[in-house]
Amino acid sequence: MGDKEIRKRLGSGDETALDELVRAYYPDILRYCRRHTADEHSAEDAAQETFCKAVRHLDAYVHRGKFRAWLYKIAANTCADFWRAPRRDLPLTGEAYVEPGFDRAELAQDLDAALAALPEAQREVILLRYVHGLKLRECAAVLDIPLRTAQSRERAALQALRKLL
């Protein structure tokens, strides 16, 4: 079932449509929020808030075939709100869980370090494009920039990543 049908059912009050919407997009939105919030708890809160805002503002959405990009835009704004909110003290936890595949974790850490070295504007394009699988046009819509700007940021970021890695 497509986005359009789910949105129509949501608008008419069908609660099962919300389940379908969350099932279709929650994993990707949560992954995005994990990269843009301080911890797992904040990421889960931000992902949940993203869907609450999407449902609340569904009537404001104008269908142009970019529903997924619209959800990511809401997630980006929600994560930004989480960073602006006053930090609450997090409880101290024990040792962090160590991933069984250490080499893979080390590679992921190197990639994270390389991504962190990129300017934020370039990093956002790379994360949306390659981690979250958005098309370049969708990345431009999420970031509210022209397509050409998204293309040049992607190109510059990839060149920088090649040097760093």
C-alpha positions in Angstrom: 0.0 0.0 0.0 1.4 3.4 -1.0 2.0 6.6 1.0 -1.0 8.3 -0.6 -3.4 5.6 0.6 -2.0 5.5 4.1 -2.3 9.3 4.3 -5.9 9.2 3.1 -6.7 6.5 5.7 -5.0 8.5 8.4 -7.0 11.5 7.5 -10.2 9.6 7.9 -9.2 8.3 11.4 -8.1 4.8 10.5 -5.7 3.9 13.4 -4.3 0.8 11.6 -2.9 3.3 9.0 -0.7 4.8 11.7 0.7 1.4 12.5 1.5 0.9 8.8 3.2 4.3 8.5 5.3 3.7 11.6 6.2 0.2 10.4 7.3 1.5 7.0 9.4 4.5 8.2 10.3 4.1 11.9 13.6 2.2 11.4 15.0 4.8 9.0 13.8 7.7 11.0 15.3 6.3 14.2 18.6 5.6 12.5 18.6 9.3 11.3 17.8 10.5 14.9 20.6 8.4 16.4 23.1 10.3 14.3 21.6 13.7 15.3 20.9 13.3 19.0 23.1 12.8 22.0 22.1 9.3 23.0 19.8 6.4 22.3 17.0 7.7 24.6 16.9 11.1 22.9 17.0 9.4 19.5 13.9 7.3 20.4 12.1 10.3 21.8 13.0 12.3 18.6 11.7 9.5 16.3 8.5 9.2 18.2 8.0 13.0 18.2 8.6 13.0 14.5 5.7 10.7 13.9 3.5 12.6 16.3 4.3 15.9 14.5 3.7 14.2 11.1 0.3 13.0 12.1 -0.6 16.3 13.8 0.4 18.2 10.6 -0.7 15.8 8.0 -3.3 18.2 6.7 -0.5 20.7 6.0 1.4 18.2 3.8 1.0 18.9 0.1 1.5 15.7 -1.9 4.3 16.0 -4.4 5.6 12.5 -4.2 8.1 13.5 -1.5 6.5 12.2 1.7 9.6 10.4 2.9 11.6 13.6 2.4 8.9 15.5 4.4 9.3 13.0 7.3 13.0 13.5 7.3 12.6 17.3 7.3 10.4 16.9 10.4 13.0 14.6 12.0 15.8 17.1 11.2 13.8 19.9 12.9 12.9 17.7 15.9 16.5 16.7 16.4 17.6 20.3 16.2 15.0 21.1 18.9 16.5 18.3 21.1 19.9 20.0 20.8 18.5 23.4 21.7 16.6 22.0 24.7 18.4 22.3 28.1 20.5 19.2 28.7 19.2 17.0 31.5 21.6 15.0 33.6 21.9 11.5 32.4 22.4 8.7 34.9 25.8 7.0 35.0 25.8 3.6 33.4 28.2 0.7 33.6 30.6 -0.3 30.9 29.4 0.1 27.3 28.4 -3.0 25.4 31.3 -4.2 23.1 30.2 -5.4 19.7 31.2 -8.9 18.9 32.7 -7.9 15.5 35.5 -5.7 16.7 37.1 -5.1 13.2 33.7 -4.0 11.9 33.2 -1.7 14.9 36.7 -0.2 14.4 35.9 0.5 10.8 32.6 2.1 11.7 34.5 4.3 14.3 37.0 5.4 11.6 34.1 6.3 9.3 32.3 8.2 12.1 35.6 10.1 12.8 35.9 10.9 9.1 32.3 12.1 8.9 32.8 14.2 12.0 35.7 15.9 10.3 33.5 17.1 7.5 31.8 20.5 7.6 28.3 20.0 8.9 26.6 20.9 5.6 28.6 18.3 3.7 28.1 15.7 6.5 24.3 16.1 6.3 24.2 15.5 2.6 26.4 12.3 3.0 24.3 11.0 5.8 21.0 11.6 4.1 22.2 10.2 0.8 24.3 7.2 1.8 23.2 6.2 5.2 19.5 6.9 4.8 19.2 6.2 1.1 17.5 9.4 0.0 17.9 10.7 -3.6 19.9 13.8 -4.0 16.7 15.8 -4.9 15.2 14.6 -1.6 18.3 15.6 0.3 18.0 19.0 -1.1 14.4 19.2 -0.1 15.2 18.1 3.5 18.0 20.6 3.8 16.0 23.3 2.0 18.8 24.0 -0.5 19.0 24.0 -4.3 19.8 20.7 -6.0 23.1 22.1 -7.4 24.2 23.0 -3.9 23.4 19.5 -2.7 25.4 18.1 -5.6 28.5 20.3 -4.9 28.4 19.4 -1.2 28.2 15.7 -2.0 31.1 16.0 -4.4 33.3 18.0 -1.9 32.4 15.6 0.9 33.3 12.5 -1.1 36.6 14.0 -2.1 37.4 14.8 1.5 36.4 11.3 2.7 38.7 9.7 0.1 41.6 11.7 1.6 40.6 11.0 5.2 40.1 7.3 4.7 
